[in-house]
Amino acid sequence: MPDIDVLVCDEEGHAALEQLPGVRPVHYDPDAPLPPEAATAEILIPPFLSPASGVRLAEQMPELRLVQLLTAGAEIWVGNLAEGVALSDCKGAHGGATAEWIVGVLLAIYRDFPVFQRAQDEGRWDYHRTDELDGKSVLIVGAGDVAAQTVSRLTPFGVSTTLVGRRARDGVHGIDEVYDLLPGFDACVVIVPLTDDTRGLIDARFLAAMPDGAILVNAARGPVADTDALVAELSTGRIRAAVDVTDPEPLPEGHPLWSAPGLLLTPHVGGSVPGAMRRAYGIAVEQIAAFVRGERPPNLVENGY
């Protein structure tokens, strides 16, 4: 049986796939015409953080059977692939780095690091007592790999955590309980996939349910939050927030989020660390190996969290 051609756009992926029996990695440039092998290739690995235009690559591959992502976010692909084309994400590759970002921004806000940075820039010795992460309660909306990684990193800081998922199950509350839960937590971390059900989840009602002084952390996708509602709530000074994702993204010059009070904003860097691609291709190879064996890749995308 001939090897299956896999289109991959970087050398790290090419090297990882060369070790996998039954496949032949074929290099492509996402900004150039696809190579001749695209006519028969059965697997496509889009670029990391592929834009919406990346879906057009799949449309040029008539024998395509699997799209293997390098990220956990799959929203631009869901519903946009031809019938019979499977979609597998990279769940498990970036959870640790994203969880590290979540812990980092919570520490930064509670210990006033942005405030001290501004004082340093201005040459001011701004001594004052800060809050602490120890003893805080955190509601985590999302119950997948990132949530588990976040719990494991917050626990040593003396933080109590509660999970919310799409449906209630052992150790996880259902999303229908979220408005009753929010008032009882010091912080809320949102790490859900972007779906029709989660788009606009963080709206005015969600934010109003958070207690005074609470912190919102959005490590999901920008459209999971209603941007206007978030800006309005932050403008009151009642809550604070940290976001790694925005709507729109990239955030344009002059957008109100840039100057929203109490907001710590980073440019979608939660998973962008030196080991990201090594871990991503480790997961991707596992998924493709299962596919080549005729098995169901463990990370086939399903609409849930």
Secondary structure, DSSP 8 states (H G I E B T S, - for coil): ---EEEEE-SHHHHHHHHTSTTEEEEE--TTS---GGGGT--EE---TT--GGGHHHHHT-TT--EEE-SSS--TTTTT-S-TT-EEE--TTSSHHHHHHHHHHHHHHHHTTHHHHHHHHHTT---------STT-EEEEE--SHHHHHHHHHHGGGT-EEEEEESS-BTTEEEGGGHHHHGGG-SEEEE-----TTTTT-B-HHHHHHS-TT-EEEE-S-GGGB-HHHHHHHHHTTS-EEEES--SSSS--TT-GGGG-TTEEE--S-TT-STTHHHHHHHHHHHHHHHHHTT---TTB--S--
